[in-house]
Every structure is written in structure tokens, then in C-alpha cells.
């Protein structure tokens, strides 16, 4: 915004991006501003005009500024430049906010802490002190997380990011999903002027972080479910629909109506896709103290890792309470784990680019074979392999491969959430002349809920000729320099590496 004191007459103001000559602080660069210059015209009676520019930061050393270069007026009295306000620096100390990946966090309280990244953009000049605090929502300070009021983190001159650590408090009892926030409350740019901060330009939603503690169901009382350990369902066992049973026990056998409602609570399993949503009531009549609930788990053909859901109790009528932490070993919920299924760690085979490859002992003795896990690669998996001259299982000639390869068999671990896994095969480097020969690397086994692609379990590797198997030619050492005045001279041409010598005549 360009303004003038007084509004008489028409005035033209020329401006230029950047600092005046010699005004750029040492160690910083002029940031790119588009447009980099312009003219602002004030009509009679107008005292303010806005300028729209685009900033293009390239590095943290970039600083942005604009300055007035001249003022013209054809009216009586003219106009002049206010030297004290002719330069504007655009956020030289930076615009402070949480990093994009630190604005919404999902973290389990058993992690013990969560780290958030604070960043400053546009400028990084001077020391900046950022004050932050935690703010409760459904999470309770002192029970679910360590409360912080007036926490401080400093960004040094030229420093772009800093880390804030928030402690999490773990409990053994299940709990519902909980939320709390971390807010940036103030910034001191180090010049003592805390009331005029560049962070006023920061969008409000970037000044706080929402931290979500996932479901750990928390209930209380004397209704309880008899299963004390998680119930496991395997993909092979459950079929299209598999029925499970869970016993519900009441300590109020003499009450006529003690009623408990059951509700299946989603964790990472999807209601309706992985299990049937359960919401029903059980009525215990006189002398009844147990009943059975049936749970339906659904099957599909999609590869899936282990998934969990809960079935928990809530008292809705007839008195009593649900078992809580003080009623151990009884508890008011049961945990159902649907084990990984449908080859959730992949159908593994060599990629197209690795089915036929060649390698040179003399140039680069290592070749990288790529194994493709397909569309499912949720967890780490181990693949066993071996090298052989035969793809039919004949290993009679394979002993010789120990002279050619650093390793002739082994295992490779493919990381979780990585589709392409690399298997390095390395030739031994020696000085023995050898002709080209081909061998195969076979994937022979895989562990942990994966399978091998039978059409892609062999990679064919051709070892190129090495160490000059046809020999190296050169003159014998004693023939390196000969002096003769005869017409014909006999020299010896030697084939190195093989037992061979021959005389030739040069004219």
C-alpha cells in the first residue's frame, strides 16, 4: 500500500523492487519480485493506492523489499518523497507457521512424544523467538499429554526450521479417540518490537497443530466380556462370512432386568466391509449371568494387512456398570484382530527389466535385479534366492558358481510400503580369462503372507567375456628394439595368456 499525506492534485510515484543500491544486508540475496518495477498514479483527492506483486523465493537467503525511486506532480506545490518511509522490507524475519506435515497429526500415545516442525518463509534474517502452548480439547492435560504453557523455540539467523517436542502420557486402559492442540501464540523478531510482527500475515489455520490420539476404548464397571485375549481371524478361516462368538458375563444374576448394549467400534478395520456393524441389546433375566454374542466378519479378494476392531459394552438400562481398570481381569470390551490375508505382502517376481540382464566382471561386477511386489506391499517381507546354471533343478554344475559369484544364495528383506525391492548380484573379480556364460537367479521362497509369481521367479544373467579369453597380443620383450641392415628381419609376436608363439617376417 502506497499512501501520501495530503490529497491535493495528481501525483505519479515510481517504485522499484529490491533494496536501494548498497542497502541489501550482507549474506543475503535479492528475492525475485514480479513485476520488479511500476508506476502508481494518484488522482486528486486520493491518498492511498494498493500495489499487487508476486514473490518468488528460491532460497532461505532471499530477502524481499520495495522502494520508491521518484515522485512527480505537475500541480502547484508539487510532491516529495518521505525518505523515512521510502523503503518497505517484506517479512525480512520470515512468516512463521507450522510445517505442512505438522498441522494435523495422528499419533498413538504409546509413542511417548510427538515432534512438530515450525518453519519460517520468505525471510530468515535475525534471531526469531516463537512462543507456543498446548490447548486441551477432548484430551486431558496431565493424563494424555504433557501440558506446556509459554514454551519457547528460537530460530537463529538464517535458520529456516525448528522442532517442538510434545510429551504423550500412555495408559494401559482403552480410551476413546482424543484431541488436543498446539498453538503458536507470539513471535519476537529480536528488534524489541513485539507488537508489529510479520506473522500477522500468516493464515490462522497454520498457527496451530491438531493432534489426534486414536481409539483406545475406555469403559467402567461390572459388565464384562469373558475373552481376555484378542480374538484372531485368518483370511483362510473366515470364508465369505465367518461367525465368531463372544461371551458376556453379568455379576447381577438376581436382577430381573440387567440390560447391556453392545456396539462394534471401528479401529482400522472398516465397518460394513470387514465386519458387520453390531448394535444390539442383551437382556439378563433372573438367575442368568451369561450370554453369547455372534460377530460376522466379511471376506473379500483385496490384499489387506492385519486389521482390528472392538466390541464393547455400555449399560443402558437395569443398573450396574461396565467393567473398568479396577475390575481386572474382567474388562468391558474385546479386541478382534483380522489377520493379514490375500497375500497382503505381495505376489513377488522379477520385473521385466531384470528377466534378462548381462554383467561385466571387468567393468562393473554388480548387477541389480528388481523384484516387483505388485499392488500389495504393506509390511516387510523376506525373500530367499539362489543362483544356478539350470532352471530345471539340476544343481550338479552349480559348485563352479562359487568361483564366479560373491554369494550364490541368500535372503533379501523388502521394506514395508515399498513396491520395488532390489537384489544385488556380484561377480568375483579375478585375472582368469573366461568366456561368456549364462546362469539364473531363482526366487525359491518367501515369508510372511506373500507368494512367488511362478512366471517371474527366474532372472537370467549373462557373464560377459572377461580378462581377454582370446588372449592379448604384443611383441616379446627382447624384440622391443631391433636394429638390422638386412632386408628381412625375424621378430616374435606373442599371444599373452595362452601358450602360443609365432614368427612373422616384416618387409
N, C-alpha and C positions, 0 to 999 in steps of 0.2 A: 504494500500500500504506500503510495506517494501522497503526501499532504503538503499544504502550504498554509502559512499564517497570513490571513487576508485573502480576499477572493475577487479583488478588482482586476479587470482586464483579462486578456488572453495570454497564456504562458505556455511555452514549449519546454519540456525537460528531456534532455538526452541522458541515457543511462548505459552502463557497460557492466557485463558480468565479470566477477572476479574482484581481486583486490587492486587498489591503485599501485602504480609502479613502486616496488620496494616494500609493499605492505604485507606480503604473504609471509606468515610465520615460518621460521627455519624448520626444515624437516618435513614439510607438508607440500602437497601438490594442489594446483588449481582444479577444482571439480568442474565437470562439464555441465554447462547450463544452456538450455535451448529455449528461446533464442538467446544469443550471447550479447545482444545489444538491442536498443529500441528507443522510440520517442513517445513520450506521454504528453498529450495536449490538454490543457485546462481551459475551458471556456470561461467567460466572465461569470462570476458567481459560484463557480465550482471550486471546492477546496480539497477534495480527495479523489484519487483515481487508483484503481487496482491494476496490478501487473500479474499476468499468469505466466509462469515459467515451469520448465520440466528439469528436474535434477537427475543426473545420470552418474551415480557413484560407481567407481571402478575399484578402488581400494580404500582401506581404512585411513590412508594418509591424505585422502581428498578433503579439501575444505571448500565451502561454498559461500560466496559473498556477491554483493552488487554495490555499485557506487555511481553517484551522479557525476557526469562529466561536464555538463554545461546547462545554463538556463537562459532562455531568450524571451523577451517581451517587447512588443512594438508600442505599448501604451506608455503614457506619461508616468514617470516614476520608476518604470521598469521592474525587474525582479532580480533577486540574487540568491545564491546557493547558501544554505545553512551548513557551514563547514563541520559543525559538531554532529550533524545528522546526515551527512552525505554518504556514509558507508553503512551498510547493514550486513552483518555476518549471520548466515543461516545455520543455526544449530551447530556452532563450532565444537561444542562439548558433546554433541550427539543427541539423538532421540532415544530414550530409554524404554525398553519393553521386555516382556518375556519372549524368548525364542519361540518360533512357531511350534516346535515339538515339545514345548514345556507349558503349553496353555491348557491342555486337557490331558490329565494323567490318570491311567488305571494301574493301580499297584496293590499287591497283596501286603497286608500289614506284617506278614512274616518276613518280608524283605528287610525290615529293620529301619530303613530310611529311604527317602526319595530325593534325587538331586534334580534341581531345576536350573536352567541356563538363562541368565539375564544378558541382554545384548544392547549395544548402542549403535545406531545407524547414522549415516551422513557424516558425522564428525567424531573425532576421537582426541580432541585437544584438551590437555589438562587432566587433573585428577577429579573424578566424579564419585561422590558418596551416595549410595542408594539405600534408603531405609525401607524395610518390609515388615510385615506381620502376618500371622495366621488368623483366620476368621472362621469360627465354627459354623457349621450348618447342621447336618444330622450327626456328624461325628462329634465326639466329646473330647475336648482338650484334657490331657492328663490321663485319659483312658485309651483313646485311639491314636493320639499323636502328641508330640511334644509341643506345647504352646510356645509361640515366640511373639514378643511384643517389642518393637524397636530394634529388630535385627538389622545389622549393617553389613554391607559389602562394598568394597571400593574397586573402581576401575582406574588403573594407573594411566598416565599419559601414553596414548597410542594403543591401549588395551581395549579390545572390542567386546569380549565376553567375560563373564564371571559366573561361578557356580554357587548356588544356595542349597544347603542340605537341611532337610526337614526329617526329624526322627519319628518313626512309627512305633507304636506300642502294640505288641502281639498279645492275644489272649487265647486260651485253649478252648473257650466255649464258642459255639457257632453264633454268627451275627448276621443281621440284615446288611444290605448294601448301605454304606455311609459316605458322606461327602463333607469336605471342608475346603477352604480356600486359602491361598497365599496372595496377599495384596502388596503392590508397590505403593508406598504412601507418600514418599517425598524424595527429592533429589537435591543435592548440594553440588553445584558445579565448581566449587572451590574458590569462587571470587567473592564469597560473603553475601551474595545477592540471592537469597533463597526464595524470595517472593516472585522472581521472574525466571522461570525455568523453561528450558527447551521442551521438557516433557509435557508441557501444555498442548503440544501438537500431537501427542501420542493418542491413538484411538483408545477409548476407555476399556474395551474388551481385551486389549493387550496388556493391561496393567495388573491383571490378576490371573492366577492359575487355579483351575478346578481339579482337585484331587479326589478320585473315586476309589474307595475301599470296597472290593467286590463282596458278594454274598458269603457270609459265614453264619448261617441261621441261628438265632438266639431265642430260646424259649424257656419257660419256667414251669415247674410243678410236678405232679404225680402221675399224670397220664404218661405212659412211655411206650416205646416200641422195643420189642424183645431183641431184635438184631443189634448186637453191639459192635459188629464189624461191617465194613462196606459190603454190599451185595454186588457180585461181579456177573456181568452178562457178556458172553463172547458172541462175535458175529456168526460163528459156526453153529452156536447152540440156539440162537433166538428165532431162526426161521422168519417167516413173514410176520407173524405176531407171536411173541412168547409171553406167557403169563407167569408172573412171579408172585410169591406170597410173602406178606409181612404181618407178623402178629402184633396186635395192640393189646396192652395189658392195663387193667384198671385196679387201683388199690381200694376202690369203693364198692366192694361186692354186695353190700347190703342196701345200697341205694337203689330205688326203683328206676329212676331215670338219671343216669350219668351219661351225657352225650358229648362226643368229641368229633370235631370236623377235621377231615384230612385234606391237605392241599399239596399237590406236586409242585415244587418250586424249581424253576429253571436255574441252572448254573451256566455250563457251556453247551449242554445238550439243548436241542430245540424242541419246544413243546409242539405236539402235533406231528412232527417229523420223526423224532427219535423215540418219543414216548407219548402215550395218551394222557392228556391233561386229566388230573384226578381232583375232584372236588365233591366230596360226599360226606355223609354223616354216619356214625355208628352209634347205636343205642344199646347200652348195657342195662339189662333188667335184673331183677332180684336174683342173687346167687351167681350172676355171670361176671366173670373177671377177665375174659379174653375174647378176642375175635380176630378174624383174618381178613386182610385187605389184598385184593388182587391188582397187580400193576401190569399194564400191557406195554411192551417195548416193541417198536416198529422196526422193520428191516427195509433196506434199500440196497441198490448196487453201487452207491457212491463210496469211494475210499474215505474213511474218517478215522481220526485219532481217538484215543480214549476220551469219552465224554461222561459228564457227571450230572445227576440231578438229585434233588432231595424230596423226601416225603416227610412232612412234619405235621404235628398236631396243634390245634388251637381249640380250647374249650369254648363252647358257645352256649351250653345250657346244662343245668343239673348240678352246678357246683364243681368243686375240685379244681385242680390246676395241672398244667403240663410240667413234666419233669424238667428240672434245671440243673445247673452246675453242682448244687449241694446234694443232689439225689443220686450221685454216681453209685453203681454203674448204669442205672437207668437214665434214659435220655428221651427227649420228646421229638426226635427226628431219626430218620435212617438215610444213609447215603447209598445211592445206586450208581455204580460205575459201569458204563457200557464200554467194554474193551475195544481197542482199535480193531478195525475189520476191513475186509475187501482190499487187502494189500495196500494199506494206508501209507506204507513206506516205499511204495513204488513197484512197478514191473520193470526190472533193470536189464539193460542191454547196451551194447556199444552203439555210439552214434554213427551216422552214415560216414562221416569224415574219418572214422577210426577203424572201419571194417578192413580196409586195405591201405597200409602205410609202408614207408621204407625209412631206413635209418642208416647213417654212415658212421662207422667207428672212427674214421679219420677226421670228420668234420664236426659232428655233434653226436655223441654216443647215446643221447637220451631222446626217446620219443614219448610224447604224452598221448595216452589213449583216453578219450572222453566216454564216460558211461552216462547214459540218459535214464533218469528215473521215471520219465513220463509225467503225468499230471498229479501224482501223489508223492509228496516228499516232506511229510510233517515232522518226522523225528530222525535222529541219527541212525544210520544203518551200516552194518559191516558186510563187505563182500569179499569172498575168498576167490583166489585165482591161481593158475599155474601155467607154465609155458611148456609146449610140447611140439615135436616135429610132426605129430599126427593129430588129426581131428576125429579119428575113429576110436581112440582109447588105447592105441598101441604105443607103449612107452619104452619099448626096447632100445630105441636110439636116443632117448632123452638125456642119458647120463652125460653125453657130449655137450649138452647145452650149459652145463655148469662151467665149462671153459669159455663160453661165449657171453653169458649174462651175469650181472652182479647178483641178481636174485632170480630164481626160477619158479618160485611160488611165494605166496604170502596173502596178507589181508589188507584191505584199504577201508578206512572209515569215511563215509559220506556224511557231511554235516547236515543237521536239521535245516529245513526250509531252503535247501539248495538243490536245484534240479539236475545240473550237470556236475558230475564228480570226476576228478582227474586221477588216472592211474599211470605213473611214470614207469617206463621200462628202460633199463640202462645196459648197454653193451660194455663188456670189459675191453679196455684199450691195451693192446699188446703190439708187438712188432712182427707177428706171424703173418705172412702173406696168405690171404684167404679169398676164395671165390664167393660170389653171391649165393646166398642160401635163404630159404624162407622157413619160418616157424610160426606157430599160432599161440596166442594167449587166450586161454579159456576161462570164463567165469564158471566156477564149479559149485559155488554155494553162497547163500545169502541168509542173514539172520534178522530176526525181529520184524515179523509181519511184512515181508516183501517176498517177491518171487523173481525168477530169472526169465527173460524173454528167450525162448529156445531158438528163435530165428536170428538172434543177435548176440549169442554168447561167445562167439569166436571173433578175434581180430587177427588178421593175417599180416605178419611183419616180415619184410624182406630186408635182410642184411646185405648192403651193397659190398662190392669188391673192396678189400682193404689191404693196405700195406703192399700194393703193387704185385698182385699174384702172378702177372705175366713177366715180372722182373723189371729191373732198372738197367738201362744201357749206359755205358761210359767207357772211355779208354783206360787201359791198365795204367797204373801209376807210373811204371817205368817208361811208358810211352808218352808221357805228358809233354816232353820237348825232345824233338829229334832233329838232327842236322845231317843232311846227306846231299851228296852231289851226283848220286846215281839217278837214273831215270825212274826206276821202280823202287819203292820203299815198303817194307813189310811192317804193319802195325797191328796191334791186338785190340779188338773190340770185345769188351767183357759184358756178359749179361749177369748183373748182380742179383743175388737172391736165389739163383738156380745154378746147378753145376753145369755150366756151359761156357765155352770159349770158341772163337772162330777167327781165323786170319783173313783179312781182306787186303787187296792191293789198291793203292791210290795212285793215279797217274798225274 
